[in-house]
């Protein structure tokens, strides 16, 4: 790090020009980069294969959920009356002339009473349209509304609902913001916090570093989009998480630079010393974030794999900017920016130093309190269900919501929004009859119309009682697959529920193995950073615990609805979006480790200098406590900005990330870390010599670890059965 710092300081103009040009290119190309990002979603599994075959043969359906036009006739009429039934059939059939490649199932084509509400006044149709690539697509609701209304007599009420319309409809108390508005919210909040931390114009510097990092990342990702598909989700990750991470890193470096200046070093020496300590911590922090994101690359889902490709660039580019451009700025105009210097770094924070002394003194109580809080937060995670938010958690008002209420109040379950599609080669009627007997199935229909039979195949539409995105509906779809996939005339089962089941198996089937590999890689990296086996192991274990606690908060707030309605006006979702826990793991595992690295590297440094465990904890937390709290607050604002978006999925993701950062910064790093360092005593610094050689830890550093650990007179918990402490000799 010292050699790198000296190099960039010898070539200040070249380094500054490089990053300024890269940022300018980012400004000019960001529109094209985001335009090339994809929203396609594909994955291995029989459901994806069947959906593609249906879409190819029939020109509709597949992964595309149907629209549901709902007709309500005036009082005194029944949609089952022959004349009325014929009229509703003609109204729905008019859609085939207005929209190409549609497939329709209704009362007229099936004569199934499942398409009629309990009072007999309302009926609906399942209208499958041409599939669109990826998520979303054009909104055909207005076309359906106009066509069905025009084809029916006066006095009929027509409403249109469907999963896509409910998802795109704004919840009643939620207004979405754009990505730039969200980034501005995060930036303004970060500036306020940085102004409180630095009390000088240095507060602007982390924002400059963050802005350049974001633009530079967009340039690199732009090149990646020319080679492979990159999900649109990466756009949010770069703009919001990238900004927060870059600010965190520059916050640590600038604070250490001020501290070295306050200790009497000249500016160049202060920059070099700050980079030698804080810069090294930034590198290790960035690598831990990158390791967590690398877990996405091995997944068999292209969309998530692209998130891994793009996401891993976020911390790496932020680290590159922080260890090259930041020291150049500090060495040139840093002292002038440090004005009016209402606060200096001559002494550690009194508040956090006092807190550290209190935790050290009452270490057992602090450890038990921290573990108790984490256990309470982890408990709801035991009931976490993977799926998609139910219809009640989508639009809570508006025409699509009202049309759905007409059906559900009339005894038609909301499972009509997410029917399954069974592709058969023969005997669709027999398949429909067998499917109708599966527990949880509301109806199974096989219309004998040309649009349901083509090229020697036929489609059976199976309507579950519960939406297939929630656990009860997935149980029904699993039962359907178990019953039908063994039949020789059944090609496969498609639809949203079957895709979610395949996603679960493909992504989470090997999740424990992936977790183990990432944990081992992080453990080895941190062992080298801390020169300690126990500190590295403790960091990994508590990272996993705080991750589970974040899952518990997600479950309690969103799945169970304790707070989602009060904060966002959205009722309980009944399930957590299938990909959110994976994204929370990929980002939180590294992001929350930042604070561990910040605190423990400073404790390690203080311990190497003094050999006094109590002083090391007090000095380490006193110097980094305010930084960790401020950094966590900045990331929290980034996630709060993300939660202002209109999509429920993004709100859930933002909640998980924000909860994880808060839990980790407050409970784990500021309470459990100092308490456990105090409890473990000399064992904190244990590093066996074979491991030191394996990790290429310099012999002098390893030897200092062993000698310091062995010579400490004051330990948190003196033990006469001294732990063997070995080091490279």
C-alpha positions in Angstrom: 0.0 0.0 0.0 2.9 2.4 0.8 4.5 1.7 -2.6 1.1 2.3 -4.4 0.5 5.5 -2.5 4.0 6.8 -3.4 3.4 5.9 -7.0 0.1 7.8 -7.3 1.6 10.8 -5.5 4.4 10.9 -8.0 1.9 10.9 -10.8 -0.9 13.1 -9.4 -1.9 14.8 -12.6 -2.0 11.5 -14.6 -4.1 9.8 -11.9 -6.5 12.7 -11.6 -6.9 13.0 -15.4 -7.6 9.3 -15.7 -10.5 9.3 -13.3 -11.9 12.7 -14.5 -11.9 11.4 -18.1 -13.5 8.1 -17.0 -16.2 10.0 -15.1 -16.9 12.2 -18.1 -17.2 9.1 -20.3 -19.6 7.7 -17.7 -21.8 10.8 -18.0 -21.9 10.6 -21.8 -22.5 6.8 -22.0 -24.7 6.2 -19.0 -27.9 6.4 -21.1 -26.7 3.9 -23.6 -25.5 1.6 -20.8 -28.8 1.5 -19.0 -30.6 1.1 -22.4 -28.6 -2.0 -23.1 -29.4 -3.6 -19.7 -31.8 -6.4 -20.0 -34.9 -7.5 -18.1 -34.9 -11.1 -19.5 -35.4 -13.9 -17.1 -34.6 -17.6 -17.8 -33.6 -20.5 -15.8 -33.2 -24.3 -16.0 -36.1 -26.5 -15.2 -39.1 -28.2 -16.8 -41.4 -25.2 -16.3 -39.2 -22.9 -18.3 -39.0 -25.5 -21.1 -42.8 -26.0 -21.2 -43.5 -22.2 -21.0 -41.2 -21.6 -24.0 -42.8 -24.5 -25.9 -46.3 -23.1 -25.2 -45.2 -19.6 -26.3 -43.7 -20.9 -29.4 -46.5 -23.2 -30.5 -49.5 -21.0 -29.5 -48.0 -17.5 -29.6 -49.2 -16.7 -26.1 -49.2 -17.6 -22.5 -46.1 -19.5 -21.2 -44.5 -17.3 -18.5 -47.0 -14.5 -19.3 -49.8 -14.4 -16.7 -53.2 -13.9 -18.2 -55.4 -10.8 -18.1 -58.8 -11.2 -16.5 -61.6 -9.1 -17.9 -64.6 -9.1 -15.5 -68.2 -8.5 -16.7 -70.9 -7.6 -14.2 -74.5 -7.6 -15.6 -77.3 -5.5 -14.1 -79.4 -6.7 -11.2 -82.1 -9.2 -12.2 -79.9 -10.9 -14.9 -77.7 -14.0 -14.5 -74.6 -14.6 -16.7 -75.7 -18.3 -16.8 -78.9 -17.4 -18.7 -78.4 -18.7 -22.2 -78.9 -15.3 -23.9 -76.6 -13.5 -21.4 -74.0 -16.3 -21.6 -74.0 -16.0 -25.4 -73.6 -12.2 -25.1 -70.7 -12.4 -22.6 -69.1 -15.0 -24.8 -69.3 -12.7 -27.8 -67.8 -9.8 -25.8 -64.8 -11.9 -24.7 -64.4 -13.3 -28.2 -64.2 -9.8 -29.6 -60.7 -9.7 -28.0 -59.4 -12.2 -30.5 -60.2 -9.6 -33.3 -58.7 -6.7 -31.4 -55.5 -8.4 -30.1 -53.5 -10.8 -32.2 -52.5 -14.3 -30.9 -54.8 -14.4 -27.9 -56.1 -17.5 -26.2 -59.3 -17.3 -24.2 -61.0 -19.5 -21.6 -64.4 -18.4 -20.2 -67.8 -19.7 -19.3 -68.9 -19.9 -23.0 -65.9 -22.1 -24.0 -65.9 -24.3 -20.9 -69.4 -24.2 -19.4 -67.6 -24.4 -16.1 -69.4 -22.6 -13.2 -66.0 -21.7 -11.8 -66.1 -18.7 -14.1 -69.2 -17.3 -12.5 -69.4 -15.6 -9.1 -71.7 -16.8 -6.3 -74.5 -14.3 -7.0 -74.5 -15.2 -10.8 -74.0 -11.5 -11.9 -70.3 -11.5 -12.7 -68.1 -13.6 -14.9 -64.5 -13.5 -16.1 -62.3 -14.8 -18.8 -58.6 -15.9 -18.8 -57.0 -14.0 -21.7 -53.5 -15.1 -22.6 -51.6 -12.7 -24.8 -48.3 -12.8 -26.6 -45.4 -13.1 -24.2 -42.9 -10.3 -23.7 -39.2 -10.5 -23.0 -38.4 -10.2 -19.3 -40.4 -8.4 -16.7 -43.3 -6.0 -17.4 -44.2 -5.2 -21.0 -46.9 -3.2 -22.6 -50.1 -2.7 -20.6 -53.0 -4.1 -22.7 -55.5 -3.3 -20.0 -57.0 -0.3 -21.7 -57.4 -2.2 -25.0 -59.2 -5.0 -23.2 -61.4 -2.5 -21.4 -62.4 -0.7 -24.6 -63.0 -3.9 -26.6 -65.1 -5.7 -24.1 -67.1 -2.6 -23.2 -67.9 -1.9 -26.9 -68.9 -5.5 -27.6 -71.4 -5.6 -24.7 -74.8 -4.0 -24.3 -75.3 -0.8 -22.3 -75.5 -1.3 -18.5 -72.8 -3.8 -18.3 -69.9 -3.0 -16.0 -66.4 -4.1 -17.3 -63.3 -4.2 -15.2 -59.8 -5.6 -16.0 -57.5 -7.2 -13.5 -54.4 -9.5 -13.7 -51.1 -10.0 -12.0 -49.3 -7.6 -14.2 -51.9 -4.8 -13.7 -51.8 -5.3 -9.9 -48.0 -5.3 -9.9 -47.7 -2.1 -12.0 -50.5 -0.3 -10.1 -49.3 2.0 -7.4 -50.3 1.0 -3.9 -52.8 3.5 -2.5 -50.3 5.3 -0.2 -47.1 4.7 -2.2 -45.7 7.0 -4.8 -42.6 5.9 -6.7 -39.6 7.9 -7.5 -37.1 7.6 -10.3 -33.5 6.2 -9.9 -32.0 9.7 -10.1 -34.4 11.1 -7.5 -33.5 8.1 -5.2 -29.8 8.8 -5.7 -30.4 12.5 -4.8 -32.2 11.6 -1.6 -29.3 9.4 -0.6 -26.7 12.0 -1.5 -28.4 14.9 0.4 -28.8 12.7 3.5 -25.1 11.6 3.2 -24.0 15.2 2.9 -25.8 16.1 6.1 -24.1 13.2 8.0 -20.7 14.0 6.6 -21.0 17.6 7.6 -21.7 16.5 11.1 -18.7 14.1 11.1 -16.1 16.5 9.5 -17.5 19.9 10.4 -15.6 21.3 7.3 -15.7 21.3 3.6 -14.1 17.8 3.6 -17.7 16.6 3.9 -17.9 17.2 0.1 -14.9 15.0 -0.7 -16.6 11.6 0.0 -19.5 12.6 -2.2 -17.0 13.5 -5.0 -15.4 10.1 -4.6 -18.8 8.4 -4.6 -19.9 10.2 -7.7 -16.8 9.3 -9.6 -16.9 5.7 -8.5 -20.6 5.4 -9.6 -19.8 6.9 -13.1 -16.7 4.8 -13.5 -18.6 1.7 -12.6 -21.2 2.5 -15.2 -18.4 2.8 -17.8 -17.0 -0.7 -16.9 -20.5 -2.2 -16.8 -21.3 -0.5 -20.1 -18.4 -2.5 -21.6 -19.8 -5.6 -20.0 -23.2 -5.1 -21.6 -21.5 -5.3 -25.0 -20.3 -8.8 -24.2 -23.1 -10.3 -22.1 -26.5 -9.5 -20.8 -26.6 -7.4 -17.6 -29.8 -7.1 -15.5 -31.5 -3.8 -15.0 -31.3 -4.5 -11.3 -27.5 -3.6 -11.5 -28.5 0.0 -12.3 -30.0 0.4 -8.9 -27.1 -1.4 -7.2 -24.5 0.9 -8.8 -26.4 4.2 -8.2 -27.4 3.5 -4.6 -25.2 0.8 -3.0 -22.2 2.0 -5.0 -22.6 5.5 -3.7 -22.9 4.3 -0.1 -19.8 2.0 -0.3 -17.6 4.6 -1.9 -18.6 7.2 0.7 -17.9 4.6 3.5 -14.4 4.0 2.2 -13.5 7.6 1.7 -14.9 8.4 5.1 -12.5 6.0 6.7 -9.4 7.2 4.8 -10.1 10.9 5.3 -10.7 10.5 9.0 -7.4 8.7 9.4 -5.7 11.4 7.3 -7.0 14.0 9.7 -5.9 12.0 12.6 -2.4 11.7 11.3 -2.3 15.5 10.6 -3.5 16.2 14.1 -0.6 14.0 15.4 1.9 16.4 13.8 2.8 14.7 10.5 3.2 16.8 7.4 0.6 16.4 4.7 2.4 13.9 2.5 3.4 11.7 5.4 -0.2 11.9 6.8 -1.5 10.7 3.4 1.0 7.8 3.3 0.3 6.7 6.8 -3.5 7.0 6.4 -3.3 4.8 3.3 -1.0 2.3 5.0 -3.6 1.7 7.6 -7.1 2.9 6.5 -6.3 2.2 2.8 -5.4 -1.4 3.6 -8.6 -1.8 5.6 -10.5 -0.5 2.5 -8.9 -3.1 0.3 -9.8 -5.9 2.6 -13.3 -4.5 3.0 -13.8 -4.3 -0.8 -12.6 -7.8 -1.3 -15.0 -9.2 1.3 -17.9 -7.4 -0.5 -16.7 -8.8 -3.8 -16.4 -12.4 -2.4 -20.1 -12.2 -1.3 -21.1 -11.1 -4.7 -19.1 -13.7 -6.4 -21.6 -16.2 -5.0 -24.1 -14.9 -7.6 -21.9 -15.8 -10.5 -22.0 -19.6 -9.9 -25.8 -19.6 -10.0 -27.6 -21.3 -12.9 -29.9 -18.3 -13.4 -28.6 -15.8 -16.1 -30.3 -12.8 -14.5 -28.8 -13.4 -11.1 -25.4 -14.3 -12.6 -25.4 -10.9 -14.4 -26.1 -9.2 -11.1 -23.0 -10.9 -9.8 -20.9 -9.8 -12.7 -22.2 -6.2 -12.5 -22.4 -6.1 -8.7 -18.9 -7.3 -8.0 -17.6 -4.2 -9.9 -19.3 -1.9 -7.5 -16.9 -2.4 -4.5 -13.8 -3.1 -6.7 -14.2 0.2 -8.6 -14.9 2.0 -5.3 -11.7 0.6 -3.8 -9.7 1.6 -6.9 -10.9 5.2 -6.7 -10.4 5.3 -2.9 -6.8 4.1 -3.0 -5.7 6.2 -6.0 -7.6 9.3 -6.6 -8.4 10.0 -2.9 -4.8 10.2 -1.7 -4.0 12.5 -4.7 -6.8 14.9 -3.7 -5.8 14.8 0.0 -2.1 15.5 -0.9 -3.0 18.5 -3.1 -6.1 20.4 -1.8 -6.9 18.3 1.3 -5.6 20.9 3.8 -7.6 23.7 2.1 -10.8 21.6 2.2 -10.3 21.0 5.9 -11.8 24.3 6.8 -13.1 25.7 9.2 -12.1 22.6 11.2 -14.7 22.9 13.9 -13.7 19.4 14.9 -10.3 17.6 14.9 -9.1 14.0 15.3 -6.6 14.7 18.0 -8.4 12.4 20.4 -10.7 9.4 20.1 -14.4 10.0 20.5 -15.2 10.4 24.2 -18.6 8.9 23.7 -17.4 5.7 22.0 -14.4 5.4 24.2 -16.6 5.6 27.3 -19.0 3.1 25.6 -16.0 0.7 24.9 -14.8 1.0 28.6 -18.3 0.2 29.8 -18.7 -2.8 27.5 -15.2 -4.1 28.5 -16.1 -3.7 32.2 -19.5 -5.5 31.8 -18.5 -7.8 29.0 -20.6 -10.8 30.1 -23.7 -8.6 30.4 -23.0 -7.0 27.0 -22.4 -10.3 25.3 -25.6 -11.8 26.7 -27.6 -8.7 25.8 -26.3 -8.7 22.2 -27.0 -12.4 21.8 -30.5 -12.0 23.2 -31.3 -9.3 20.8 -30.0 -11.3 17.8 -31.9 -14.4 18.9 -35.2 -12.4 19.1 -34.6 -11.0 15.7 -33.7 -14.3 14.2 -36.8 -16.1 15.5 -39.2 -15.0 12.8 -36.8 -16.3 10.1 -37.8 -19.8 11.0 -41.2 -19.2 9.3 -39.8 -17.5 6.2 -41.6 -18.5 3.0 -40.1 -17.9 -0.5 -42.4 -16.9 -3.3 -43.8 -13.6 -4.6 -45.9 -11.0 -2.8 -49.6 -11.8 -3.0 -52.1 -9.7 -4.8 -53.1 -8.0 -1.5 -49.6 -6.6 -1.3 -49.7 -5.1 -4.8 -52.2 -2.4 -5.8 -54.5 -1.7 -2.8 -56.8 0.6 -4.8 -57.6 1.4 -8.4 -59.5 -0.4 -11.2 -57.5 -3.6 -11.2 -57.9 -4.0 -7.5 -61.6 -3.3 -7.7 -62.1 -5.9 -10.5 -60.3 -8.5 -8.3 -62.5 -7.6 -5.3 -65.6 -8.2 -7.5 -64.4 -11.8 -8.0 -63.1 -12.6 -4.5 -66.3 -11.2 -2.9 -68.2 -13.4 -5.3 -66.4 -16.6 -4.1 -63.8 -16.8 -6.9 -60.4 -17.2 -5.3 -57.5 -14.9 -6.1 -55.6 -18.0 -7.4 -57.2 -17.2 -10.8 -54.5 -14.6 -11.2 -51.8 -17.3 -11.4 -53.1 -20.4 -13.2 -50.9 -23.3 -14.2 -50.6 -24.5 -17.8 -50.4 -28.2 -18.5 -49.2 -29.1 -22.0 -50.5 -32.5 -23.1 -50.1 -34.6 -26.3 -53.5 -36.3 -26.0 -56.6 -36.6 -23.8 -56.8 -33.1 -22.4 -60.2 -33.8 -20.9 -58.9 -36.8 -18.9 -55.9 -34.7 -17.7 -58.2 -31.8 -16.7 -60.4 -34.3 -14.7 -57.4 -35.7 -12.9 -56.0 -32.2 -12.2 -59.3 -31.0 -10.7 -59.0 -33.7 -8.0 -55.7 -32.4 -6.8 -56.1 -30.8 -3.3 -56.1 -27.0 -3.6 -57.2 -26.9 -7.2 -60.2 -24.6 -7.8 -60.9 -25.6 -11.4 -59.2 -27.3 -14.3 -60.5 -26.6 -17.8 -59.6 -27.8 -21.3 -61.6 -25.8 -23.9 -62.1 -27.7 -27.1 -61.4 -24.5 -29.2 -58.7 -24.2 -31.9 -56.7 -21.7 -29.8 -56.3 -24.4 -27.0 -55.4 -27.3 -29.4 -52.6 -27.0 -31.9 -50.1 -29.2 -33.8 -51.1 -32.4 -32.0 -50.9 -30.8 -28.5 -53.5 -29.3 -26.1 -53.4 -27.1 -23.1 -55.2 -27.7 -19.8 -55.5 -24.6 -17.6 -55.4 -25.3 -13.9 -56.6 -22.7 -11.5 -55.4 -23.0 -7.9 -57.4 -21.7 -5.0 -54.4 -19.9 -3.5 -52.1 -17.8 -5.7 -49.2 -19.9 -6.8 -46.8 -17.3 -5.6 -47.6 -17.9 -1.9 -46.8 -21.1 0.1 -50.3 -22.6 -0.1 -50.4 -22.2 -3.9 -47.0 -23.6 -4.3 -48.1 -26.7 -2.3 -50.9 -27.1 -4.8 -48.6 -26.8 -7.8 -46.2 -29.3 -6.3 -49.1 -31.7 -5.9 -50.2 -31.0 -9.4 -46.7 -31.8 -10.7 -46.5 -35.0 -8.6 -49.8 -36.1 -10.0 -49.4 -35.3 -13.7 -45.8 -35.4 -14.6 -45.8 -39.2 -14.5 -48.5 -39.5 -17.2 -47.1 -40.3 -20.7 -49.5 -37.8 -22.3 -48.3 -34.9 -20.2 -45.4 -33.0 -21.6 -45.0 -30.7 -18.6 -46.4 -28.2 -16.2 -45.7 -24.4 -16.7 -46.8 -21.2 -15.2 -45.6 -18.9 -12.4 -45.9 -21.4 -9.6 -44.0 -24.1 -11.4 -41.3 -21.6 -12.3 -40.9 -20.6 -8.7 -40.5 -24.2 -7.6 -37.8 -24.7 -10.2 -36.1 -21.4 -9.1 -36.1 -22.7 -5.5 -34.5 -26.0 -6.5 -31.9 -24.4 -8.8 -30.8 -21.5 -6.6 -31.4 -22.6 -3.0 -30.7 -26.3 -3.5 -26.9 -25.8 -3.2 -27.2 -22.7 -1.1 -25.6 -24.3 2.0 -22.6 -25.4 0.0 -22.2 -22.0 -1.6 -22.5 -20.5 1.9 -19.7 -22.7 3.2 -17.4 -21.9 0.3 -17.9 -18.1 0.7 -17.4 -18.4 4.5 -14.2 -20.3 4.1 -12.8 -17.8 1.5 -13.8 -14.9 3.8 -12.3 -16.5 6.8 -8.9 -16.9 5.1 -9.0 -13.3 3.8 -9.8 -12.0 7.3 -7.2 -14.2 9.0 -4.6 -12.5 6.9 -6.1 -9.1 7.6 -6.4 -9.5 11.4 -3.5 -12.0 11.8 -5.8 -14.0 14.0 -7.8 -17.2 13.7 -10.4 -16.4 16.3 -11.1 -12.9 15.2 -11.6 -14.0 11.6 -13.8 -17.0 12.7 -15.9 -14.8 15.0 -16.4 -12.2 12.2 -17.7 -14.8 9.8 -20.0 -16.5 12.3 -21.5 -13.3 13.5 -21.9 -12.1 9.9 -24.1 -15.2 9.3 -26.0 -14.5 12.5 -26.7 -10.9 11.6 -27.7 -12.1 8.2 -30.3 -14.4 9.7 -31.5 -11.6 11.9 -32.1 -9.5 8.8 -34.1 -12.4 7.4 -36.1 -12.4 10.6 -36.9 -8.7 10.2 -37.9 -9.2 6.6 -40.3 -12.0 7.6 -41.8 -10.0 10.5 -42.2 -6.8 8.6 -43.3 -8.0 5.2 -44.4 -11.6 5.2 -46.3 -11.2 8.5 -47.2 -7.5 7.9 -46.0 -6.0 11.1 -45.0 -2.5 9.8 -45.3 -2.8 6.0 -48.8 -1.3 6.1 -47.9 1.4 8.5 -44.7 2.5 6.7 -45.6 1.8 3.0 -49.4 1.2 3.0 -48.9 -2.4 1.9 -50.5 -5.4 3.7 -48.7 -8.6 4.6 -47.2 -10.2 1.5 -47.5 -13.8 2.7 -44.1 -14.6 1.2 -40.8 -13.0 0.6 -39.8 -12.5 -3.1 -37.9 -15.5 -4.2 -34.6 -13.7 -5.2 -34.5 -11.2 -2.3 -32.9 -13.4 0.4 -30.1 -14.3 -2.1 -29.5 -10.6 -2.9 -29.5 -9.7 0.7 -26.9 -12.4 1.4 -24.7 -11.4 -1.5 -24.5 -7.7 -0.5 -24.9 -7.9 3.3 -22.3 -10.6 3.8 -19.6 -8.2 2.5 -21.1 -4.8 3.4 -21.6 -5.6 7.0 -18.1 -7.0 7.1 -16.8 -3.5 6.4 -17.5 -2.5 9.9 -15.8 -5.6 11.3 -12.7 -4.8 9.3 -12.8 -1.1 10.2 -13.0 -1.8 14.0 -10.8 -4.9 14.3 -8.0 -3.6 12.2 -7.8 -0.6 14.5 -8.0 -2.8 17.6 -5.3 -4.9 16.1 -3.1 -1.9 15.4 -3.6 -0.5 19.0 -2.9 -3.9 20.5 0.3 -4.3 18.5 1.5 -0.9 19.7 0.6 -1.3 23.4 0.1 -5.0 24.1 -2.8 -3.9 26.3 -6.2 -5.5 25.5 -8.3 -3.0 27.4 -6.5 -0.1 25.7 -6.8 -1.7 22.3 -10.6 -2.1 22.6 -11.1 1.4 23.9 -8.8 3.0 21.3 -10.1 0.9 18.5 -13.8 1.5 19.1 -13.2 5.1 20.2 -11.5 5.9 16.9 -13.9 3.9 14.6 -17.2 4.0 16.5 -18.3 7.4 15.1 -17.1 6.3 11.6 -19.0 3.0 11.7 -22.2 4.7 12.9 -21.9 7.4 10.3 -21.2 4.9 7.5 -24.1 2.8 8.6 -26.4 5.8 8.6 -25.3 6.7 5.1 -26.0 3.2 3.8 -29.3 3.3 5.6 -30.2 6.4 3.7 -29.3 4.8 0.4 -31.6 1.9 1.2 -34.3 4.2 2.4 -34.0 5.9 -1.0 -34.4 2.5 -2.7 -37.5 1.8 -0.7 -39.2 4.9 -2.2 -39.4 3.1 -5.5 -42.8 1.8 -6.7 -42.0 -1.9 -6.8 -42.9 -3.9 -3.8 -39.9 -6.2 -4.5 -37.4 -3.3 -4.2 -39.0 -2.2 -1.0 -38.5 -5.7 0.5 -34.9 -5.8 -0.7 -34.2 -2.3 0.7 -35.7 -3.3 4.1 -33.6 -6.4 4.3 -30.4 -4.5 3.5 -31.2 -1.6 5.8 -32.1 -3.9 8.7 -28.9 -6.0 8.2 -26.7 -2.9 8.2 -28.4 -1.4 11.3 -28.2 -4.7 13.2 -24.6 -5.3 12.3 -23.4 -1.7 13.1 -25.2 -1.3 16.4 -25.6 -4.8 17.9 -22.8 -6.8 16.5 -19.9 -4.4 15.9 -20.5 -1.9 18.7 -21.7 -4.3 21.4 -20.7 -7.9 20.7 -17.3 -7.3 19.0 -15.7 -5.4 22.0 -17.4 -7.7 24.5 -16.1 -10.9 22.9 -12.7 -9.5 22.4 -12.6 -8.8 26.1 -13.9 -12.2 26.9 -11.5 -14.2 24.7 -8.4 -12.5 26.0 -5.1 -13.9 24.7 -6.9 -16.3 22.4 -7.9 -13.3 20.2 -4.3 -13.2 18.8 -3.7 -16.9 18.2 -2.2 -17.6 14.8 -0.6 -21.0 14.1 2.6 -20.8 12.1 1.5 -23.3 9.3 -1.5 -21.1 8.6 0.7 -18.0 8.6 3.0 -19.5 6.0 0.0 -20.6 3.9 -1.5 -17.1 3.9 2.0 -15.6 3.2 1.8 -13.4 6.3 5.3 -11.8 6.8 7.3 -13.6 9.4 7.8 -10.4 11.4 4.1 -9.8 11.6 3.3 -13.3 12.6 6.1 -13.3 15.2 4.8 -10.1 16.7 1.4 -11.7 17.0 2.7 -14.6 18.9 5.1 -12.6 21.1 2.5 -9.9 21.9 -0.1 -12.5 22.7 2.3 -14.4 25.0 3.5 -11.4 26.9 0.2 -9.7 27.7 -0.1 -9.4 31.4 -3.6 -7.9 31.4 -6.1 -10.0 29.7 -9.8 -9.9 29.9 -10.2 -13.3 31.5 -6.9 -14.5 33.0 -6.4 -18.2 32.5 -3.7 -20.4 34.1 -4.3 -23.1 31.5 -2.7 -20.8 28.9 -3.8 -21.3 25.4 -0.9 -22.3 23.2 0.0 -19.4 21.0 2.4 -20.2 18.1 3.7 -18.1 15.4 6.2 -18.1 12.6 9.7 -17.9 13.9 
